[in-house]
Amino acid sequence: MGFKEEFKREMRNAKNDAAKEVDKYWAIHFEGHKIEIHNKLLEETLLVDGRVIASKKRQSIWSHLAPYSTLSGSFQTEDGKHHKVHVKIGGMVRLNITVKVNGQVILKEAVKLEFLPWTNKEFIVPYLEQQIREHQKMMHSDLPDDAYLVDENHPKLTPGLSDRLISEGVTPFYTKKLLKLFMEQVENPTNQTRKATYEKIKDEKVISYFQELIELFVQEEKNEQRVQQEAIWLLEHAAHREVVKFAIIILGCTNCEGLKERLQMLALHEEFTGVALFALKNGTSNANDAIWQIAKSVNGWGKIEAIEFLEPDTEEIRLWFLTEGTQNTVMNSYSSLTCAEKGKLDILLHEPDISEELFIGAGEIILGLLGEASHQAIDGYEYAGQVFMRYTYHAKTHYRNLEQFYILTQIAEYMDESDETWEERYATNWRPHERHAVQEAIEEIAKNPLWVQQAWAILHSEETNDIKALAVAQHFKLDITELLLEKLKKEPNNLAYHLAIIATQDQKVIEALVASMDRFDSFENLTEDEHYMIITLLEALKEFEGTGLHFIEKGLRSGDPSIQYFALSTLEVQDKMYWQPELVEGIKEIASKSKDKENRELAKELIS
């Protein structure tokens, strides 16, 4: 999100914090009557016996710059007497209130307004600990500070994801300044020193500086007991998640054996799994058993963090890496390389016979290593050649269904690379005999007519989850063009069908696909898949001069910079003889009005 959206969120949060801080209430008893004064950010109210006798609304928070506000009203007692009540209230640093009845002062008080960042909010760690006490597990992923982070421009993210999205570090000297503030807090723990540390922590994401923080903290001369005391204070009073993370990291840099159980609890919420596991591993003894239990209890980004921290020191853990390690609720293949290495997949596959469980797990890991979602490319795996050779060897006896054969199609696609690519692979993690063994195994297994039969059966059925059958059909080069076009009519936004049709490189089929795009009145408010379908078709049209010009023109006029770029780049490689006046006008409009510099320059080149 941009600066404007960030600023709006910060202003909203500051206003909400101010509203909570100045929200004060007083109740006074006078001759059997209850006088109440309620001070809010934009309103003051005076009540007697529950009846409003005076109120004042403010137009904006800036009206608080006026030194005082007054309220006046009257009420009648049972003896018929009328009593006048006058309230004077105001102040920026201290909220001063004076209440008079019939000119007599009955209340005079000054309340200090500290605007401490942790007050008037729910503390995160006690909130999580209550869940565990009551339910013995985390019941949901909500955190008390969600209201401060989530709005129309900042959607709620899966716990742990936001830390994965950080790619930039902090400004120079930020970490040194923060650590200096914390050490001042340790030496002199007051509201002011704690506030200074707390506010500084809130300025940045902890993930963007935690390595530097650890390195600098180790160099500090410190009283560990007092450091822990203040880190625990921050932990228990944190109403913002980054403060929780900072406190956990500091604790992890000390001997926190006595906090082991508490850290294990915090690790169960996947927003804090990574920092809690760091603290366990760095600050406690025999931490791997605790990490192992946590790894089996989390299933999102927390599990991915646990995979990184968990050591494969038992046979049970190594098998778990291979059979369950890649399974999670956010990105199954993300940890494939780590699981293969820590589980020693290459060694276990060299056994003459393996269990069905291990074979299935190995297949999932290989899919992850081959897939785009994988955190690491297959070519970064030292034992790629050995693993592929042994997996395809075992596949001869383990393959039973199309789901399993689909993995073989992906391996075959990986194997179908240029000699130049293979020379690079031979220099790192493959040997020629491994490549030949894999190719021979694929050819042998592919001779079974079962795979084609199952693929045809699924593609001709009403089955909607037919992506794997489609891949098998493409592997055997089956002519499914007409079938795909029929399916696309029923499911026009099916990305797999769309890409398969483009892969045919058939002029008439591409023309039919272009015609199907007429369903879009405009290219606004597209889903992610729809957007991808449009740019892939624009890219494909580079090979078909004169085809889909009205579709390209619509792309030029879409207002979407990425769609406009692909439309322009397609025209760049085509002959101008096909261009129509409307198309040229679209290019000129981008050249003169587009806010995207690259698109403007490309458009100018096209019409020059």
C-alpha positions in Angstrom: 0.0 0.0 0.0 1.1 3.6 -0.6 2.1 6.3 1.7 -1.4 7.9 1.6 -3.1 4.7 2.7 -0.5 4.2 5.5 -1.0 7.8 6.7 -4.8 7.4 6.8 -4.5 4.2 8.9 -2.0 5.9 11.3 -4.3 8.9 11.7 -7.3 6.7 12.3 -5.5 4.7 14.9 -4.1 7.9 16.6 -7.7 9.3 16.8 -9.0 6.0 18.2 -6.3 6.0 20.9 -6.9 9.6 21.8 -10.6 8.9 22.1 -10.0 6.0 24.5 -7.5 8.1 26.6 -9.8 11.1 27.1 -12.9 8.9 27.7 -13.4 9.7 31.4 -16.3 9.3 33.8 -17.1 10.8 37.2 -20.1 10.2 39.5 -20.9 12.3 42.5 -23.7 12.0 45.0 -25.4 15.2 46.1 -28.2 15.2 48.6 -29.5 11.8 47.4 -29.0 12.6 43.7 -26.4 11.1 41.4 -24.5 13.6 39.2 -22.6 12.1 36.3 -20.1 13.6 33.9 -18.9 11.7 30.8 -16.1 13.2 28.8 -15.5 11.8 25.3 -13.3 13.0 22.4 -16.1 14.7 20.6 -18.8 15.1 23.3 -19.3 16.0 27.0 -22.4 15.0 28.8 -23.9 16.1 32.2 -26.6 13.8 33.8 -28.5 13.9 37.0 -30.2 10.7 38.1 -29.7 9.3 34.6 -31.3 12.3 32.8 -29.2 14.4 30.5 -29.4 18.1 31.6 -26.5 19.4 29.4 -24.3 18.2 26.6 -21.9 19.6 24.1 -20.7 18.1 20.9 -17.4 19.0 19.2 -17.1 19.4 15.4 -13.5 18.0 15.3 -10.7 16.9 17.5 -9.0 20.2 16.9 -11.6 21.9 19.1 -9.7 20.5 22.0 -7.1 23.2 21.4 -9.6 25.5 23.2 -8.5 25.4 26.9 -11.8 24.5 28.5 -15.4 23.4 27.8 -18.3 24.2 30.1 -21.6 22.5 30.8 -24.5 24.0 32.8 -27.9 22.7 33.8 -30.3 22.5 36.7 -32.4 19.9 38.5 -35.1 19.9 41.1 -35.1 18.0 44.4 -38.2 16.5 46.0 -38.6 19.5 48.3 -39.0 21.7 45.2 -35.7 23.4 45.3 -33.8 24.1 42.1 -30.1 23.4 41.9 -27.7 24.7 39.3 -24.9 22.5 38.2 -21.8 24.0 36.4 -19.0 21.9 35.0 -15.7 23.2 33.7 -13.5 20.6 32.0 -10.4 20.7 29.8 -6.7 20.4 29.4 -4.2 18.8 27.0 -1.6 17.3 29.4 -4.0 17.0 32.4 -7.7 16.7 32.2 -8.9 19.2 34.8 -12.5 19.1 36.0 -14.4 21.3 38.4 -18.0 20.6 39.4 -20.0 23.2 41.2 -23.6 23.0 42.6 -25.1 26.3 43.5 -21.7 27.8 43.3 -20.2 25.4 45.8 -17.3 23.2 44.5 -18.2 19.5 45.1 -15.4 18.1 42.9 -12.1 19.3 41.7 -9.7 16.9 40.1 -6.9 16.6 37.6 -6.3 13.4 35.7 -3.0 13.1 33.9 -3.3 12.2 30.2 -0.3 10.0 29.4 -1.4 8.5 26.0 0.6 5.4 26.7 0.5 3.1 23.7 -0.5 0.0 25.6 -3.3 1.4 27.7 -7.0 1.1 26.9 -6.3 -2.0 24.8 -6.4 -5.7 25.2 -3.0 -7.3 25.9 -2.1 -9.9 23.3 -0.2 -12.5 25.4 -2.8 -12.8 28.2 -5.5 -13.0 25.5 -3.7 -16.0 23.9 -3.0 -17.6 27.3 -6.7 -17.5 28.2 -7.5 -19.4 25.0 -5.1 -22.1 25.9 -6.3 -22.3 29.5 -9.9 -22.6 28.4 -9.6 -24.8 25.3 -6.1 -26.3 25.5 -5.5 -25.0 22.0 -5.7 -21.8 19.8 -9.3 -21.5 18.8 -8.8 -18.9 16.1 -6.1 -16.7 14.5 -7.6 -13.4 15.5 -5.4 -11.0 17.6 -6.6 -8.0 19.6 -4.6 -5.6 17.4 -6.4 -6.7 14.2 -8.5 -3.5 14.4 -5.4 -1.4 14.2 -4.0 -3.2 11.1 -7.0 -4.1 9.0 -9.1 -1.7 6.9 -10.3 -1.3 3.4 -6.8 -0.9 2.1 -5.1 -3.4 4.3 -6.8 -6.8 4.2 -6.3 -9.3 7.0 -3.4 -11.7 6.2 -2.9 -15.3 7.1 -0.9 -15.4 10.4 2.8 -15.3 9.6 2.5 -14.1 6.0 3.2 -10.5 6.6 6.7 -11.3 7.8 7.3 -13.2 4.6 6.4 -10.2 2.5 9.1 -7.9 4.0 12.0 -7.5 1.6 13.5 -4.2 2.8 15.6 -3.5 5.8 15.3 -0.6 8.3 16.8 2.8 8.0 20.4 3.2 9.1 20.9 3.3 12.9 17.3 2.4 13.6 18.3 -0.8 15.4 21.0 0.8 17.4 18.7 3.5 18.5 16.0 1.0 19.5 18.4 -1.1 21.5 19.7 2.0 23.2 16.2 2.9 24.3 15.5 -0.6 25.5 18.8 -0.7 27.6 17.7 2.7 29.1 14.4 1.1 30.0 16.3 -1.8 31.6 18.4 0.6 33.7 15.4 2.9 34.6 12.1 1.2 34.1 9.4 3.9 34.1 6.4 4.7 32.0 8.4 7.2 30.0 11.3 4.8 29.2 9.0 2.0 28.4 6.9 4.2 26.2 10.0 5.3 24.3 10.9 1.7 23.6 7.4 0.7 22.8 6.8 3.5 20.3 10.1 2.8 18.6 9.3 -0.9 18.2 6.0 0.0 16.5 7.8 2.0 13.8 9.1 -1.1 11.9 8.5 -4.8 11.4 10.7 -6.8 13.7 11.5 -9.3 10.9 13.3 -6.5 9.0 16.0 -6.0 11.6 16.0 -9.0 14.0 19.4 -10.4 12.8 21.0 -7.0 13.4 19.3 -6.8 16.8 20.6 -10.1 17.9 24.2 -9.2 16.8 24.1 -5.9 18.6 22.4 -7.3 21.7 25.2 -9.9 22.2 27.7 -7.1 22.4 25.9 -5.2 25.1 27.1 -5.3 28.7 23.9 -6.2 30.6 22.3 -7.6 33.7 20.5 -10.6 32.3 17.9 -10.7 35.1 16.9 -7.1 34.6 16.8 -7.6 30.8 14.4 -10.5 31.2 12.3 -8.5 33.7 11.8 -5.7 31.2 11.3 -8.1 28.2 8.7 -9.9 30.2 7.0 -6.6 31.0 6.8 -5.7 27.3 5.6 -9.2 26.6 2.8 -9.0 29.1 1.8 -5.4 28.3 2.1 -5.6 24.5 -1.1 -4.6 22.7 0.7 -4.6 19.3 2.1 -7.8 17.8 5.5 -6.4 16.8 6.2 -5.6 20.5 5.4 -9.2 21.3 7.9 -10.3 18.7 10.6 -8.0 20.0 10.2 -9.1 23.6 10.4 -12.8 22.5 13.6 -12.2 20.6 15.2 -10.4 23.5 14.2 -13.3 25.8 15.7 -15.7 23.3 19.0 -14.0 23.6 19.0 -14.9 27.3 18.8 -18.1 29.3 15.0 -18.4 29.2 14.7 -22.0 30.4 12.2 -20.9 33.0 9.9 -19.5 30.2 10.0 -22.6 28.0 6.4 -23.6 28.6 5.2 -20.0 27.9 7.2 -19.8 24.7 5.8 -23.1 23.5 2.3 -21.7 24.0 3.1 -18.6 22.0 4.6 -20.7 19.2 1.1 -22.2 18.7 -0.1 -18.9 17.2 1.4 -18.8 13.8 2.1 -15.1 13.9 4.6 -15.8 16.6 5.8 -19.3 15.7 9.1 -18.2 14.1 10.3 -15.9 16.9 9.1 -18.3 19.6 11.1 -21.1 18.0 14.1 -18.9 17.8 13.8 -18.2 21.5 13.4 -21.9 22.3 16.3 -23.0 20.2 18.7 -20.2 21.3 17.7 -19.8 24.9 16.7 -23.2 26.2 18.2 -26.7 26.4 17.0 -29.8 24.5 14.7 -27.6 22.5 14.2 -30.0 19.6 11.6 -32.0 21.4 9.5 -28.9 22.0 10.0 -27.8 18.4 8.9 -31.3 17.2 5.7 -31.0 19.2 5.0 -27.5 17.8 5.7 -28.6 14.2 3.0 -31.3 14.5 0.6 -28.7 16.0 0.7 -25.9 13.5 -0.3 -26.1 9.9 0.2 -22.8 8.1 3.2 -20.5 7.9 4.0 -21.6 11.4 4.6 -25.1 10.2 6.9 -23.8 7.5 8.9 -21.9 10.2 9.0 -25.1 12.3 10.4 -27.1 9.4 13.3 -24.7 9.3 14.1 -25.0 13.0 13.5 -28.7 13.5 16.5 -30.9 13.5 16.2 -34.5 12.0 17.8 -36.2 15.0 15.5 -39.3 15.1 14.3 -41.7 12.5 10.7 -40.7 13.3 11.4 -37.1 12.6 13.2 -37.8 9.4 10.2 -39.9 8.1 7.8 -37.2 9.2 9.8 -34.7 7.0 9.2 -36.9 4.0 5.6 -38.0 4.6 4.0 -35.0 6.3 6.5 -32.1 6.2 5.3 -30.5 3.0 1.6 -30.6 3.9 0.2 -27.3 5.1 -2.7 -24.9 4.6 -0.9 -22.1 2.8 1.6 -23.5 0.2 2.2 -27.2 0.2 5.4 -27.2 -1.8 7.2 -24.4 0.0 9.3 -26.6 2.2 9.9 -29.4 -0.3 13.7 -28.9 -0.6 14.2 -28.6 3.2 12.1 -31.7 3.8 14.1 -33.7 1.1 17.4 -32.7 2.7 16.5 -33.1 6.3 14.6 -36.3 5.7 17.5 -37.7 3.6 15.2 -38.6 0.8 18.1 -39.7 -1.4 19.2 -42.3 1.1 15.8 -43.8 1.8 14.9 -44.1 -1.9 18.0 -46.3 -2.4 16.3 -49.0 -0.4 15.2 -51.9 -2.7 11.7 -51.6 -1.4 9.9 -48.7 0.3 6.5 -48.2 2.0 3.5 -46.8 0.2 3.6 -43.9 2.6 7.1 -43.0 1.8 6.5 -43.3 -2.0 3.5 -40.9 -1.8 5.5 -38.5 0.3 8.4 -38.6 -2.1 6.1 -37.9 -5.0 4.7 -34.8 -3.2 8.2 -33.5 -2.5 9.2 -34.0 -6.2 6.1 -32.1 -7.3 7.0 -29.3 -5.0 10.6 -29.2 -6.2 9.3 -29.0 -9.8 6.5 -26.5 -9.2 6.5 -22.8 -9.4 5.3 -22.5 -5.8 8.5 -24.2 -4.5 10.7 -22.0 -2.4 13.7 -23.6 -4.0 14.2 -24.8 -7.6 14.9 -28.4 -8.2 18.3 -27.5 -9.7 19.3 -26.3 -6.3 18.9 -29.8 -4.9 22.2 -31.7 -4.7 20.7 -35.1 -5.1 18.1 -34.4 -7.8 19.5 -37.0 -10.3 19.6 -39.8 -7.7 16.2 -39.0 -6.3 14.5 -38.9 -9.7 16.2 -42.1 -10.8 15.2 -44.0 -7.6 11.7 -42.5 -7.5 11.0 -43.6 -11.1 12.5 -47.0 -10.3 10.0 -47.5 -7.4 7.2 -46.0 -9.6 7.2 -49.2 -11.7 5.8 -51.2 -8.8 3.9 -48.4 -6.9 1.9 -46.6 -9.6 -1.8 -47.5 -9.5 -3.7 -44.4 -10.7 -3.7 -41.3 -12.8 -3.0 -39.1 -9.8 0.4 -40.8 -9.4 1.1 -40.9 -13.2 0.6 -37.1 -13.3 3.8 -36.7 -11.3 5.6 -38.6 -14.0 4.3 -36.2 -16.6 5.8 -33.3 -14.7 9.1 -35.2 -14.4 9.0 -35.8 -18.2 8.5 -32.1 -18.8 11.5 -31.3 -16.6 13.6 -33.8 -18.5 12.6 -32.3 -21.9 15.2 -29.6 -21.9 18.0 -28.5 -24.3 21.5 -30.2 -24.3 22.9 -26.9 -23.0 20.7 -27.1 -19.9 21.7 -30.7 -19.4 25.4 -29.8 -19.6 24.8 -27.4 -16.7 23.0 -30.1 -14.8 25.7 -32.6 -15.4 28.1 -30.1 -13.8 26.1 -29.9 -10.6 23.6 -32.5 -9.5 23.0 -35.0 -12.4 24.9 -37.8 -14.1 24.2 -39.1 -17.6 23.3 -42.6 -16.4 20.7 -41.1 -14.0 19.1 -39.1 -16.9 18.9 -42.2 -19.1 17.5 -44.4 -16.3 14.7 -41.8 -15.7 13.8 -41.6 -19.4 13.7 -45.4 -19.7 11.5 -45.7 -16.6 9.1 -43.1 -17.9 8.9 -44.8 -21.3 8.3 -48.2 -19.7 5.5 -47.0 -17.3 3.9 -45.0 -20.1 3.3 -48.1 -22.2 0.5 -49.1 -19.8 -2.8 -48.1 -21.6 -4.5 -47.5 -18.3 -3.3 -43.9 -18.1 -4.8 -42.8 -21.5 -8.0 -44.7 -20.6 -8.3 -43.0 -17.2 -7.5 -39.5 -18.8 -10.2 -39.9 -21.5 -12.7 -41.1 -18.9 -12.2 -38.1 -16.7 -12.1 -35.5 -19.5 -15.3 -36.9 -21.0 -17.1 -36.9 -17.6 -18.6 -34.0 -15.7 -15.6 -34.1 -13.4 -14.5 -30.5 -12.8 -11.2 -31.3 -11.1 -9.6 -32.6 -14.3 -6.3 -30.7 -14.4 -4.2 -33.8 -13.9 -6.1 -35.7 -16.6 -5.5 -32.8 -18.9 -1.7 -32.9 -18.2 -1.7 -36.7 -18.9 -3.6 -36.1 -22.2 -1.0 -33.4 -23.2 1.8 -35.8 -22.3 0.5 -38.4 -24.7 -0.3 -35.6 -27.3 -3.9 -36.6 -27.5 -6.1 -34.4 -29.7 -8.4 -32.8 -27.2 -8.8 -29.4 -28.9 -12.6 -29.7 -29.6 -13.2 -31.2 -26.1 -11.3 -28.2 -24.5 -13.3 -25.7 -26.5 -16.5 -27.3 -25.3 -15.3 -27.4 -21.8 -14.3 -23.7 -22.0 -17.8 -22.8 -23.0 -19.1 -24.3 -19.8 -16.2 -22.9 -17.7 -15.0 -19.8 -19.5 -12.7 -18.8 -16.6 -11.0 -22.2 -16.2 -7.3 -21.2 -16.5 -6.1 -24.7 -17.1 -8.3 -25.0 -20.2 -7.3 -21.6 -21.4 -3.5 -22.4 -21.2 -4.0 -25.8 -22.8 -5.7 -24.2 -25.8 -2.9 -21.6 -26.2 -0.4 -24.5 -26.1 -2.0 -26.0 -29.2 -0.6 -23.1 -31.3 -3.4 -23.7 -33.7 -4.6 -20.6 -35.7 -8.3 -21.5 -35.7 -8.2 -22.5 -32.0 -6.6 -19.3 -31.0 -9.2 -17.4 -33.0 -11.9 -19.2 -31.1 -10.3 -18.3 -27.9 -10.1 -14.7 -28.9 -13.8 -14.8 -29.7 -14.6 -16.2 -26.3 -13.0 -13.0 -24.8 -16.0 -11.0 -26.1 -17.7 -12.0 -22.8 -15.7 -9.1 -21.2 -17.4 -5.8 -21.7 -14.3 -4.2 -20.4 -11.1 -5.3 -18.6 -12.0 -3.7 -15.3 -12.6 -5.4 -12.0 -10.9 -8.6 -13.2 -10.1 -11.6 -10.9 -6.4 -12.7 -10.8 -7.1 -15.6 -13.1 -9.0 -13.4 -15.6 -6.2 -11.0 -15.7 -3.7 -13.8 -16.3 -5.8 -15.2 -19.1 -5.9 -11.9 -20.9 -2.1 -11.2 -20.7 -1.2 -14.8 -21.7 -3.5 -14.6 -24.8 -2.0 -11.2 -25.7 1.4 -12.8 -25.4 0.4 -15.8 -27.6 -0.9 -13.4 -30.3 2.7 -12.4 -31.1 2.8 -15.6 -33.2 -0.4 -14.9 -35.1 -0.1 -11.6 -37.1 -3.4 -10.0 -37.9 -5.3 -12.1 -35.4 -7.3 -10.7 -32.5 -6.7 -7.0 -33.3 -10.0 -5.9 -31.7 -8.9 -7.8 -28.6 -5.5 -6.1 -28.6 -7.3 -2.7 -29.0 -9.5 -3.4 -26.0 -6.2 -4.2 -24.1 -4.8 -0.8 -25.2 -7.9 1.0 -23.9 -8.2 -1.0 -20.7 -6.5 1.5 -18.4 -4.6 -1.4 -16.8 -0.8 -0.7 -17.2 0.2 -4.4 -17.3 -2.5 -5.3 -19.9 -1.5 -2.2 -22.0 2.1 -3.3 -21.8 1.4 -6.8 -23.2 -0.8 -5.3 -25.9 1.9 -2.9 -27.0 4.6 -5.6 -26.9 2.5 -7.8 -29.1 2.1 -5.0 -31.6 5.8 -4.4 -31.5 6.6 -7.7 -33.2 3.8 -7.5 -35.8 3.6 -5.8 -39.2 1.9 -2.4 -39.1 0.1 -3.3 -42.3 -2.6 -5.0 -40.1 -3.2 -2.0 -37.9 -6.6 -0.3 -38.1 -7.1 3.4 -37.3 -8.8 2.6 -34.0 -5.7 0.6 -33.0 -3.4 3.5 -33.8 -5.6 5.9 -31.8 -5.3 3.6 -28.8 -1.5 3.6 -29.1 -1.4 7.4 -29.4 -3.6 7.8 -26.4 -1.2 5.8 -24.3 1.8 7.7 -25.7 0.3 11.0 -24.6 -1.7 10.2 -21.5 -0.4 7.1 -19.8 1.1 7.6 -16.3 3.3 4.5 -16.9 6.7 5.7 -18.3 7.6 2.4 -19.9 4.3 2.2 -21.7 4.5 5.8 -22.9 7.9 5.2 -24.4 6.9 2.0 -26.0 3.8 3.5 -27.5 5.8 6.5 -28.9 8.3 4.1 -30.5 5.4 2.2 -32.2 3.9 5.3 -33.8 7.2 7.0 -34.7 
